Amino acid sequence: METPGEKYFEIKIEDSILYATLLTGNVTEEMIDLATKERLALTQDQSYPFLFDARKLKYVSRAGKQRMIQKDSFHGVLSAAFLIDSKVQEVIFNFFKAFYKTPVPIKMFTNKEKAIEWLQQYKS
């Protein structure tokens, strides 16, 4: 079934971990809202460790950053690992982490296997 957000991201659950892969470089408030709604529909009130592949990320709008810290952005998320591969992404992540308190543990990784290994401890 096609979803409105599939041109921006892919979301799946595999081995009790929620995966989201960003498919575009620029992220807006509307895209985050759409991703949150689709993630909540997929998880159906279940909570999962979350691996977000942000390796294509180049820019997040100011409104997008504000949207990321809203309560429902982390609803159903037990922990969040962010997969990155550039200095730009590291700066964006560190800015987010420094200025916004998240309700779950978050960590940045450049290696997918290490991110998955870290998320294993948060499986319910």
BASE-511049 format. One record per residue (C-alpha): residue in three letters; residue number from 0; x, y, z. Coordinates in steps of 0.25 Angstrom, whole numbers, plus 2048, in hexadecimal, padded with zeros to 3 digits. Example, Ala and Ser with C-alpha at 12.3 -4.5 7.8 and 13.67 -1.06 7.14 Angstrom:
BEGIN
R     r     k     u     v     w
R   ALA     0   831   7EE   81F
R   SER     1   837   7FC   81D
END
This chain:
BEGIN
R     r     k     u     v     w
R   MET     0   800   800   800
R   GLU     1   805   80E   7FC
R   THR     2   807   818   807
R   PRO     3   808   827   805
R   GLY     4   816   827   80C
R   GLU     5   81D   81C   804
R   LYS     6   824   826   7FB
R   TYR     7   82A   82C   807
R   PHE     8   82D   820   810
R   GLU     9   82B   811   812
R   ILE    10   826   80B   81F
R   LYS    11   826   7FD   823
R   ILE    12   827   7F4   830
R   GLU    13   831   7E9   830
R   ASP    14   836   7E0   83B
R   SER    15   82E   7E9   845
R   ILE    16   836   7F5   840
R   LEU    17   82F   801   839
R   TYR    18   837   806   82D
R   ALA    19   835   813   826
R   THR    20   83D   817   81A
R   LEU    21   83E   825   815
R   LEU    22   83D   826   806
R   THR    23   83F   835   804
R   GLY    24   849   83F   809
R   ASN    25   840   84A   80D
R   VAL    26   836   848   818
R   THR    27   82A   851   81B
R   GLU    28   820   851   826
R   GLU    29   815   84B   81D
R   MET    30   81E   83F   81A
R   ILE    31   821   83D   829
R   ASP    32   812   83E   82C
R   LEU    33   80F   834   821
R   ALA    34   81A   82A   825
R   THR    35   815   82B   834
R   LYS    36   807   827   82F
R   GLU    37   80B   81C   827
R   ARG    38   815   816   831
R   LEU    39   809   817   83C
R   ALA    40   800   810   832
R   LEU    41   80A   805   830
R   THR    42   80E   802   83E
R   GLN    43   7FF   802   843
R   ASP    44   802   807   851
R   GLN    45   80E   7FD   853
R   SER    46   81C   803   857
R   TYR    47   829   800   850
R   PRO    48   837   804   850
R   PHE    49   839   80D   844
R   LEU    50   844   80D   839
R   PHE    51   843   81A   831
R   ASP    52   84C   819   824
R   ALA    53   84F   828   822
R   ARG    54   85B   827   819
R   LYS    55   854   82F   80E
R   LEU    56   851   83A   817
R   LYS    57   856   848   813
R   TYR    58   84D   852   81A
R   VAL    59   841   852   823
R   SER    60   838   85F   823
R   ARG    61   836   867   830
R   ALA    62   828   863   830
R   GLY    63   82C   854   82E
R   LYS    64   835   855   83A
R   GLN    65   82A   85A   843
R   ARG    66   821   84F   83E
R   MET    67   82C   844   841
R   ILE    68   82B   848   850
R   GLN    69   81C   847   851
R   LYS    70   816   83C   85B
R   ASP    71   811   833   850
R   SER    72   81E   833   848
R   PHE    73   824   829   853
R   HIS    74   817   822   856
R   GLY    75   819   813   855
R   VAL    76   828   814   854
R   LEU    77   830   80D   85F
R   SER    78   83E   813   85A
R   ALA    79   843   819   84D
R   ALA    80   850   817   846
R   PHE    81   853   820   83B
R   LEU    82   85C   81B   82F
R   ILE    83   864   826   829
R   ASP    84   870   827   820
R   SER    85   874   836   81F
R   LYS    86   879   842   827
R   VAL    87   86C   849   823
R   GLN    88   863   83E   829
R   GLU    89   86C   83E   836
R   VAL    90   86A   84D   837
R   ILE    91   85B   84C   836
R   PHE    92   85A   840   83F
R   ASN    93   863   847   84A
R   PHE    94   85B   854   849
R   PHE    95   84E   84C   84B
R   LYS    96   854   844   857
R   ALA    97   859   851   85D
R   PHE    98   84D   859   85C
R   TYR    99   842   84F   85D
R   LYS   100   840   845   869
R   THR   101   83A   838   863
R   PRO   102   831   82F   86B
R   VAL   103   839   823   867
R   PRO   104   848   81F   866
R   ILE   105   84E   824   858
R   LYS   106   85B   821   852
R   MET   107   863   824   845
R   PHE   108   86A   819   83D
R   THR   109   872   818   830
R   ASN   110   871   809   830
R   LYS   111   863   802   82F
R   GLU   112   867   7F5   836
R   LYS   113   86C   7FD   842
R   ALA   114   85F   805   842
R   ILE   115   857   7F8   842
R   GLU   116   85F   7F2   84D
R   TRP   117   85D   7FE   855
R   LEU   118   84E   7FD   853
R   GLN   119   84D   7EF   857
R   GLN   120   84D   7F3   866
R   TYR   121   840   7FA   864
R   LYS   122   838   7EF   85E
R   SER   123   82B   7ED   866
END
